[in-house]
Amino acid sequence: MFKLPFDMVLIATRGEIAARIIETLRKLWLRAAITPRSLPTYSRTAATILN
């Protein structure tokens, strides 16, 4: 396996799409970064990040 030139991805979207991106990044052992303003506490994105 080769090393990627990055280990974190900035996600500039929110909601369902962001949740799917985060799930995929976790499968690839990569981290995700999002801004707090784009993270309502009731969203699926919040649930995905907090798990």
Predicted model as a PDB file, atoms N, CA, C, CB and O in Angstrom, pLDDT in the B-factor column:
MODEL        1                                                                  
ATOM      1  N   MET A   1       0.842  -1.178   0.000  1.00 61.00           N  
ATOM      2  CA  MET A   1       0.000   0.000   0.000  1.00 61.00           C  
ATOM      3  C   MET A   1       0.888   1.242   0.000  1.00 61.00           C  
ATOM      4  CB  MET A   1      -0.959  -0.003   1.220  1.00 61.00           C  
ATOM      5  O   MET A   1       1.945   1.248   0.632  1.00 61.00           O  
ATOM      6  N   PHE A   2       0.478   2.268  -0.687  1.00 73.00           N  
ATOM      7  CA  PHE A   2       1.263   3.489  -0.781  1.00 73.00           C  
ATOM      8  C   PHE A   2       0.701   4.568   0.137  1.00 73.00           C  
ATOM      9  CB  PHE A   2       1.300   3.988  -2.225  1.00 73.00           C  
ATOM     10  O   PHE A   2      -0.468   4.533   0.519  1.00 73.00           O  
ATOM     11  N   LYS A   3       1.555   5.525   0.482  1.00 79.00           N  
ATOM     12  CA  LYS A   3       1.149   6.632   1.351  1.00 79.00           C  
ATOM     13  C   LYS A   3       0.613   7.774   0.505  1.00 79.00           C  
ATOM     14  CB  LYS A   3       2.332   7.115   2.227  1.00 79.00           C  
ATOM     15  O   LYS A   3       1.250   8.195  -0.461  1.00 79.00           O  
ATOM     16  N   LEU A   4      -0.560   8.272   0.872  1.00 81.00           N  
ATOM     17  CA  LEU A   4      -1.143   9.420   0.187  1.00 81.00           C  
ATOM     18  C   LEU A   4      -0.430  10.701   0.628  1.00 81.00           C  
ATOM     19  CB  LEU A   4      -2.665   9.514   0.471  1.00 81.00           C  
ATOM     20  O   LEU A   4       0.116  10.749   1.730  1.00 81.00           O  
ATOM     21  N   PRO A   5      -0.428  11.728  -0.206  1.00 88.00           N  
ATOM     22  CA  PRO A   5       0.232  12.978   0.174  1.00 88.00           C  
ATOM     23  C   PRO A   5      -0.577  13.802   1.180  1.00 88.00           C  
ATOM     24  CB  PRO A   5       0.493  13.809  -1.060  1.00 88.00           C  
ATOM     25  O   PRO A   5      -0.187  14.923   1.507  1.00 88.00           O  
ATOM     26  N   PHE A   6      -1.679  13.271   1.667  1.00 86.00           N  
ATOM     27  CA  PHE A   6      -2.511  13.971   2.647  1.00 86.00           C  
ATOM     28  C   PHE A   6      -3.130  12.946   3.579  1.00 86.00           C  
ATOM     29  CB  PHE A   6      -3.613  14.823   1.951  1.00 86.00           C  
ATOM     30  O   PHE A   6      -3.224  11.768   3.234  1.00 86.00           O  
ATOM     31  N   ASP A   7      -3.555  13.388   4.764  1.00 87.00           N  
ATOM     32  CA  ASP A   7      -4.228  12.478   5.701  1.00 87.00           C  
ATOM     33  C   ASP A   7      -5.535  13.063   6.222  1.00 87.00           C  
ATOM     34  CB  ASP A   7      -3.307  12.153   6.873  1.00 87.00           C  
ATOM     35  O   ASP A   7      -6.198  12.455   7.063  1.00 87.00           O  
ATOM     36  N   MET A   8      -5.911  14.254   5.720  1.00 89.00           N  
ATOM     37  CA  MET A   8      -7.148  14.885   6.137  1.00 89.00           C  
ATOM     38  C   MET A   8      -7.795  15.574   4.934  1.00 89.00           C  
ATOM     39  CB  MET A   8      -6.893  15.896   7.283  1.00 89.00           C  
ATOM     40  O   MET A   8      -7.113  16.112   4.062  1.00 89.00           O  
ATOM     41  N   VAL A   9      -9.129  15.542   4.913  1.00 90.00           N  
ATOM     42  CA  VAL A   9      -9.881  16.155   3.824  1.00 90.00           C  
ATOM     43  C   VAL A   9     -10.833  17.187   4.415  1.00 90.00           C  
ATOM     44  CB  VAL A   9     -10.660  15.083   2.996  1.00 90.00           C  
ATOM     45  O   VAL A   9     -11.557  16.899   5.369  1.00 90.00           O  
ATOM     46  N   LEU A  10     -10.829  18.389   3.846  1.00 87.00           N  
ATOM     47  CA  LEU A  10     -11.752  19.432   4.267  1.00 87.00           C  
ATOM     48  C   LEU A  10     -13.056  19.274   3.483  1.00 87.00           C  
ATOM     49  CB  LEU A  10     -11.135  20.850   4.052  1.00 87.00           C  
ATOM     50  O   LEU A  10     -13.053  19.248   2.253  1.00 87.00           O  
ATOM     51  N   ILE A  11     -14.166  19.170   4.212  1.00 85.00           N  
ATOM     52  CA  ILE A  11     -15.467  18.994   3.577  1.00 85.00           C  
ATOM     53  C   ILE A  11     -16.211  20.323   3.637  1.00 85.00           C  
ATOM     54  CB  ILE A  11     -16.290  17.855   4.267  1.00 85.00           C  
ATOM     55  O   ILE A  11     -16.476  20.857   4.715  1.00 85.00           O  
ATOM     56  N   ALA A  12     -16.542  20.846   2.459  1.00 80.00           N  
ATOM     57  CA  ALA A  12     -17.195  22.149   2.386  1.00 80.00           C  
ATOM     58  C   ALA A  12     -18.678  22.021   2.066  1.00 80.00           C  
ATOM     59  CB  ALA A  12     -16.515  23.018   1.341  1.00 80.00           C  
ATOM     60  O   ALA A  12     -19.277  22.949   1.525  1.00 80.00           O  
ATOM     61  N   THR A  13     -19.259  20.909   2.388  1.00 75.00           N  
ATOM     62  CA  THR A  13     -20.688  20.695   2.202  1.00 75.00           C  
ATOM     63  C   THR A  13     -21.244  20.151   3.500  1.00 75.00           C  
ATOM     64  CB  THR A  13     -20.979  19.725   1.010  1.00 75.00           C  
ATOM     65  O   THR A  13     -20.491  19.918   4.446  1.00 75.00           O  
ATOM     66  N   ARG A  14     -22.535  19.947   3.561  1.00 71.00           N  
ATOM     67  CA  ARG A  14     -23.122  19.431   4.794  1.00 71.00           C  
ATOM     68  C   ARG A  14     -24.280  18.502   4.469  1.00 71.00           C  
ATOM     69  CB  ARG A  14     -23.594  20.582   5.700  1.00 71.00           C  
ATOM     70  O   ARG A  14     -24.673  18.361   3.310  1.00 71.00           O  
ATOM     71  N   GLY A  15     -24.810  17.884   5.480  1.00 77.00           N  
ATOM     72  CA  GLY A  15     -25.968  17.018   5.300  1.00 77.00           C  
ATOM     73  C   GLY A  15     -25.592  15.628   4.835  1.00 77.00           C  
ATOM     74  O   GLY A  15     -24.539  15.097   5.187  1.00 77.00           O  
ATOM     75  N   GLU A  16     -26.461  15.058   4.047  1.00 82.00           N  
ATOM     76  CA  GLU A  16     -26.328  13.665   3.607  1.00 82.00           C  
ATOM     77  C   GLU A  16     -25.043  13.435   2.829  1.00 82.00           C  
ATOM     78  CB  GLU A  16     -27.519  13.269   2.752  1.00 82.00           C  
ATOM     79  O   GLU A  16     -24.372  12.421   3.024  1.00 82.00           O  
ATOM     80  N   ILE A  17     -24.700  14.355   1.960  1.00 84.00           N  
ATOM     81  CA  ILE A  17     -23.485  14.183   1.159  1.00 84.00           C  
ATOM     82  C   ILE A  17     -22.255  14.162   2.057  1.00 84.00           C  
ATOM     83  CB  ILE A  17     -23.359  15.306   0.109  1.00 84.00           C  
ATOM     84  O   ILE A  17     -21.383  13.309   1.891  1.00 84.00           O  
ATOM     85  N   ALA A  18     -22.176  15.082   2.995  1.00 83.00           N  
ATOM     86  CA  ALA A  18     -21.038  15.130   3.911  1.00 83.00           C  
ATOM     87  C   ALA A  18     -20.951  13.851   4.735  1.00 83.00           C  
ATOM     88  CB  ALA A  18     -21.144  16.348   4.835  1.00 83.00           C  
ATOM     89  O   ALA A  18     -19.857  13.331   4.952  1.00 83.00           O  
ATOM     90  N   ALA A  19     -22.076  13.344   5.192  1.00 85.00           N  
ATOM     91  CA  ALA A  19     -22.083  12.108   5.979  1.00 85.00           C  
ATOM     92  C   ALA A  19     -21.529  10.942   5.169  1.00 85.00           C  
ATOM     93  CB  ALA A  19     -23.506  11.786   6.461  1.00 85.00           C  
ATOM     94  O   ALA A  19     -20.767  10.129   5.692  1.00 85.00           O  
ATOM     95  N   ARG A  20     -21.902  10.856   3.913  1.00 89.00           N  
ATOM     96  CA  ARG A  20     -21.389   9.774   3.063  1.00 89.00           C  
ATOM     97  C   ARG A  20     -19.898   9.935   2.801  1.00 89.00           C  
ATOM     98  CB  ARG A  20     -22.149   9.733   1.732  1.00 89.00           C  
ATOM     99  O   ARG A  20     -19.156   8.953   2.772  1.00 89.00           O  
ATOM    100  N   ILE A  21     -19.464  11.174   2.611  1.00 90.00           N  
ATOM    101  CA  ILE A  21     -18.033  11.411   2.401  1.00 90.00           C  
ATOM    102  C   ILE A  21     -17.247  10.999   3.639  1.00 90.00           C  
ATOM    103  CB  ILE A  21     -17.766  12.897   2.062  1.00 90.00           C  
ATOM    104  O   ILE A  21     -16.210  10.346   3.528  1.00 90.00           O  
ATOM    105  N   ILE A  22     -17.734  11.377   4.817  1.00 88.00           N  
ATOM    106  CA  ILE A  22     -17.055  11.041   6.070  1.00 88.00           C  
ATOM    107  C   ILE A  22     -16.976   9.526   6.256  1.00 88.00           C  
ATOM    108  CB  ILE A  22     -17.781  11.687   7.266  1.00 88.00           C  
ATOM    109  O   ILE A  22     -15.931   9.003   6.643  1.00 88.00           O  
ATOM    110  N   GLU A  23     -18.060   8.827   5.987  1.00 91.00           N  
ATOM    111  CA  GLU A  23     -18.063   7.366   6.112  1.00 91.00           C  
ATOM    112  C   GLU A  23     -17.026   6.732   5.185  1.00 91.00           C  
ATOM    113  CB  GLU A  23     -19.461   6.803   5.801  1.00 91.00           C  
ATOM    114  O   GLU A  23     -16.315   5.808   5.580  1.00 91.00           O  
ATOM    115  N   THR A  24     -16.944   7.232   3.959  1.00 93.00           N  
ATOM    116  CA  THR A  24     -15.968   6.705   3.006  1.00 93.00           C  
ATOM    117  C   THR A  24     -14.546   7.018   3.447  1.00 93.00           C  
ATOM    118  CB  THR A  24     -16.221   7.277   1.613  1.00 93.00           C  
ATOM    119  O   THR A  24     -13.662   6.168   3.340  1.00 93.00           O  
ATOM    120  N   LEU A  25     -14.319   8.224   3.939  1.00 91.00           N  
ATOM    121  CA  LEU A  25     -12.985   8.583   4.415  1.00 91.00           C  
ATOM    122  C   LEU A  25     -12.547   7.683   5.567  1.00 91.00           C  
ATOM    123  CB  LEU A  25     -12.954  10.046   4.853  1.00 91.00           C  
ATOM    124  O   LEU A  25     -11.385   7.283   5.637  1.00 91.00           O  
ATOM    125  N   ARG A  26     -13.461   7.371   6.456  1.00 90.00           N  
ATOM    126  CA  ARG A  26     -13.121   6.473   7.569  1.00 90.00           C  
ATOM    127  C   ARG A  26     -12.718   5.091   7.070  1.00 90.00           C  
ATOM    128  CB  ARG A  26     -14.303   6.350   8.534  1.00 90.00           C  
ATOM    129  O   ARG A  26     -11.810   4.474   7.628  1.00 90.00           O  
ATOM    130  N   LYS A  27     -13.371   4.607   6.043  1.00 92.00           N  
ATOM    131  CA  LYS A  27     -13.010   3.305   5.477  1.00 92.00           C  
ATOM    132  C   LYS A  27     -11.605   3.335   4.884  1.00 92.00           C  
ATOM    133  CB  LYS A  27     -14.024   2.888   4.405  1.00 92.00           C  
ATOM    134  O   LYS A  27     -10.910   2.320   4.845  1.00 92.00           O  
ATOM    135  N   LEU A  28     -11.197   4.525   4.421  1.00 88.00           N  
ATOM    136  CA  LEU A  28      -9.865   4.699   3.841  1.00 88.00           C  
ATOM    137  C   LEU A  28      -8.832   5.148   4.874  1.00 88.00           C  
ATOM    138  CB  LEU A  28      -9.923   5.707   2.709  1.00 88.00           C  
ATOM    139  O   LEU A  28      -7.694   5.451   4.516  1.00 88.00           O  
ATOM    140  N   TRP A  29      -9.215   5.195   6.147  1.00 89.00           N  
ATOM    141  CA  TRP A  29      -8.360   5.618   7.248  1.00 89.00           C  
ATOM    142  C   TRP A  29      -7.889   7.058   7.077  1.00 89.00           C  
ATOM    143  CB  TRP A  29      -7.161   4.692   7.365  1.00 89.00           C  
ATOM    144  O   TRP A  29      -6.750   7.388   7.408  1.00 89.00           O  
ATOM    145  N   LEU A  30      -8.770   7.915   6.560  1.00 91.00           N  
ATOM    146  CA  LEU A  30      -8.483   9.340   6.426  1.00 91.00           C  
ATOM    147  C   LEU A  30      -9.384  10.119   7.376  1.00 91.00           C  
ATOM    148  CB  LEU A  30      -8.682   9.817   4.959  1.00 91.00           C  
ATOM    149  O   LEU A  30     -10.467   9.657   7.734  1.00 91.00           O  
ATOM    150  N   ARG A  31      -8.937  11.293   7.777  1.00 90.00           N  
ATOM    151  CA  ARG A  31      -9.716  12.140   8.677  1.00 90.00           C  
ATOM    152  C   ARG A  31     -10.475  13.185   7.870  1.00 90.00           C  
ATOM    153  CB  ARG A  31      -8.802  12.819   9.724  1.00 90.00           C  
ATOM    154  O   ARG A  31     -10.103  13.517   6.744  1.00 90.00           O  
ATOM    155  N   ALA A  32     -11.541  13.693   8.468  1.00 89.00           N  
ATOM    156  CA  ALA A  32     -12.351  14.732   7.831  1.00 89.00           C  
ATOM    157  C   ALA A  32     -12.371  15.966   8.720  1.00 89.00           C  
ATOM    158  CB  ALA A  32     -13.797  14.228   7.559  1.00 89.00           C  
ATOM    159  O   ALA A  32     -12.383  15.863   9.947  1.00 89.00           O  
ATOM    160  N   ALA A  33     -12.376  17.131   8.088  1.00 85.00           N  
ATOM    161  CA  ALA A  33     -12.487  18.389   8.823  1.00 85.00           C  
ATOM    162  C   ALA A  33     -13.643  19.181   8.224  1.00 85.00           C  
ATOM    163  CB  ALA A  33     -11.147  19.208   8.768  1.00 85.00           C  
ATOM    164  O   ALA A  33     -13.740  19.342   7.007  1.00 85.00           O  
ATOM    165  N   ILE A  34     -14.514  19.672   9.096  1.00 79.00           N  
ATOM    166  CA  ILE A  34     -15.599  20.544   8.660  1.00 79.00           C  
ATOM    167  C   ILE A  34     -15.656  21.729   9.608  1.00 79.00           C  
ATOM    168  CB  ILE A  34     -16.967  19.784   8.620  1.00 79.00           C  
ATOM    169  O   ILE A  34     -15.068  21.691  10.688  1.00 79.00           O  
ATOM    170  N   THR A  35     -16.353  22.771   9.215  1.00 70.00           N  
ATOM    171  CA  THR A  35     -16.465  23.939  10.078  1.00 70.00           C  
ATOM    172  C   THR A  35     -17.657  23.773  11.018  1.00 70.00           C  
ATOM    173  CB  THR A  35     -16.607  25.231   9.238  1.00 70.00           C  
ATOM    174  O   THR A  35     -18.684  23.228  10.616  1.00 70.00           O  
ATOM    175  N   PRO A  36     -17.536  24.232  12.255  1.00 62.00           N  
ATOM    176  CA  PRO A  36     -18.625  24.071  13.227  1.00 62.00           C  
ATOM    177  C   PRO A  36     -19.947  24.689  12.787  1.00 62.00           C  
ATOM    178  CB  PRO A  36     -18.221  24.673  14.534  1.00 62.00           C  
ATOM    179  O   PRO A  36     -21.007  24.150  13.103  1.00 62.00           O  
ATOM    180  N   ARG A  37     -19.909  25.792  12.075  1.00 62.00           N  
ATOM    181  CA  ARG A  37     -21.150  26.433  11.648  1.00 62.00           C  
ATOM    182  C   ARG A  37     -21.980  25.557  10.727  1.00 62.00           C  
ATOM    183  CB  ARG A  37     -20.844  27.729  10.960  1.00 62.00           C  
ATOM    184  O   ARG A  37     -23.206  25.663  10.702  1.00 62.00           O  
ATOM    185  N   SER A  38     -21.324  24.701   9.977  1.00 50.00           N  
ATOM    186  CA  SER A  38     -22.058  23.863   9.026  1.00 50.00           C  
ATOM    187  C   SER A  38     -22.479  22.533   9.652  1.00 50.00           C  
ATOM    188  CB  SER A  38     -21.204  23.606   7.785  1.00 50.00           C  
ATOM    189  O   SER A  38     -22.731  21.567   8.932  1.00 50.00           O  
ATOM    190  N   LEU A  39     -22.558  22.472  10.987  1.00 53.00           N  
ATOM    191  CA  LEU A  39     -22.862  21.221  11.655  1.00 53.00           C  
ATOM    192  C   LEU A  39     -24.004  21.370  12.649  1.00 53.00           C  
ATOM    193  CB  LEU A  39     -21.633  20.699  12.357  1.00 53.00           C  
ATOM    194  O   LEU A  39     -23.763  21.481  13.851  1.00 53.00           O  
ATOM    195  N   PRO A  40     -25.242  21.376  12.171  1.00 58.00           N  
ATOM    196  CA  PRO A  40     -26.368  21.409  13.114  1.00 58.00           C  
ATOM    197  C   PRO A  40     -26.372  20.133  13.962  1.00 58.00           C  
ATOM    198  CB  PRO A  40     -27.722  21.564  12.353  1.00 58.00           C  
ATOM    199  O   PRO A  40     -26.034  19.061  13.461  1.00 58.00           O  
ATOM    200  N   THR A  41     -26.746  20.236  15.216  1.00 56.00           N  
ATOM    201  CA  THR A  41     -26.662  19.103  16.131  1.00 56.00           C  
ATOM    202  C   THR A  41     -27.620  17.974  15.775  1.00 56.00           C  
ATOM    203  CB  THR A  41     -26.933  19.563  17.531  1.00 56.00           C  
ATOM    204  O   THR A  41     -27.418  16.843  16.220  1.00 56.00           O  
ATOM    205  N   TYR A  42     -28.640  18.243  14.998  1.00 58.00           N  
ATOM    206  CA  TYR A  42     -29.623  17.222  14.652  1.00 58.00           C  
ATOM    207  C   TYR A  42     -29.307  16.498  13.341  1.00 58.00           C  
ATOM    208  CB  TYR A  42     -30.986  17.848  14.561  1.00 58.00           C  
ATOM    209  O   TYR A  42     -30.036  15.582  12.960  1.00 58.00           O  
ATOM    210  N   SER A  43     -28.276  16.873  12.670  1.00 63.00           N  
ATOM    211  CA  SER A  43     -28.021  16.334  11.335  1.00 63.00           C  
ATOM    212  C   SER A  43     -27.373  14.957  11.365  1.00 63.00           C  
ATOM    213  CB  SER A  43     -27.147  17.280  10.562  1.00 63.00           C  
ATOM    214  O   SER A  43     -26.792  14.553  12.371  1.00 63.00           O  
ATOM    215  N   ARG A  44     -27.479  14.247  10.256  1.00 65.00           N  
ATOM    216  CA  ARG A  44     -26.814  12.955  10.116  1.00 65.00           C  
ATOM    217  C   ARG A  44     -25.306  13.137  10.116  1.00 65.00           C  
ATOM    218  CB  ARG A  44     -27.266  12.247   8.830  1.00 65.00           C  
ATOM    219  O   ARG A  44     -24.573  12.255  10.563  1.00 65.00           O  
ATOM    220  N   THR A  45     -24.833  14.285   9.613  1.00 62.00           N  
ATOM    221  CA  THR A  45     -23.406  14.568   9.627  1.00 62.00           C  
ATOM    222  C   THR A  45     -22.895  14.578  11.064  1.00 62.00           C  
ATOM    223  CB  THR A  45     -23.108  15.915   8.934  1.00 62.00           C  
ATOM    224  O   THR A  45     -21.847  14.002  11.354  1.00 62.00           O  
ATOM    225  N   ALA A  46     -23.622  15.223  11.955  1.00 64.00           N  
ATOM    226  CA  ALA A  46     -23.225  15.270  13.357  1.00 64.00           C  
ATOM    227  C   ALA A  46     -23.169  13.866  13.937  1.00 64.00           C  
ATOM    228  CB  ALA A  46     -24.193  16.145  14.165  1.00 64.00           C  
ATOM    229  O   ALA A  46     -22.215  13.527  14.638  1.00 64.00           O  
ATOM    230  N   ALA A  47     -24.157  13.059  13.662  1.00 64.00           N  
ATOM    231  CA  ALA A  47     -24.184  11.688  14.158  1.00 64.00           C  
ATOM    232  C   ALA A  47     -23.022  10.882  13.604  1.00 64.00           C  
ATOM    233  CB  ALA A  47     -25.503  11.018  13.799  1.00 64.00           C  
ATOM    234  O   ALA A  47     -22.436  10.074  14.325  1.00 64.00           O  
ATOM    235  N   THR A  48     -22.676  11.083  12.338  1.00 66.00           N  
ATOM    236  CA  THR A  48     -21.575  10.352  11.719  1.00 66.00           C  
ATOM    237  C   THR A  48     -20.249  10.749  12.345  1.00 66.00           C  
ATOM    238  CB  THR A  48     -21.543  10.603  10.211  1.00 66.00           C  
ATOM    239  O   THR A  48     -19.418   9.887  12.631  1.00 66.00           O  
ATOM    240  N   ILE A  49     -20.043  12.029  12.561  1.00 65.00           N  
ATOM    241  CA  ILE A  49     -18.776  12.501  13.128  1.00 65.00           C  
ATOM    242  C   ILE A  49     -18.623  12.063  14.571  1.00 65.00           C  
ATOM    243  CB  ILE A  49     -18.680  14.022  13.035  1.00 65.00           C  
ATOM    244  O   ILE A  49     -17.530  11.686  14.993  1.00 65.00           O  
ATOM    245  N   LEU A  50     -19.703  12.108  15.330  1.00 61.00           N  
ATOM    246  CA  LEU A  50     -19.623  11.795  16.752  1.00 61.00           C  
ATOM    247  C   LEU A  50     -19.498  10.303  17.031  1.00 61.00           C  
ATOM    248  CB  LEU A  50     -20.832  12.334  17.456  1.00 61.00           C  
ATOM    249  O   LEU A  50     -19.177   9.922  18.156  1.00 61.00           O  
ATOM    250  N   ASN A  51     -19.736   9.462  16.057  1.00 60.00           N  
ATOM    251  CA  ASN A  51     -19.608   8.006  16.261  1.00 60.00           C  
ATOM    252  C   ASN A  51     -18.242   7.517  15.917  1.00 60.00           C  
ATOM    253  CB  ASN A  51     -20.625   7.255  15.441  1.00 60.00           C  
ATOM    254  O   ASN A  51     -17.966   6.323  16.032  1.00 60.00           O  
TER     255      ASN A  51                                                      
ENDMDL                                                                          
END                                                                             
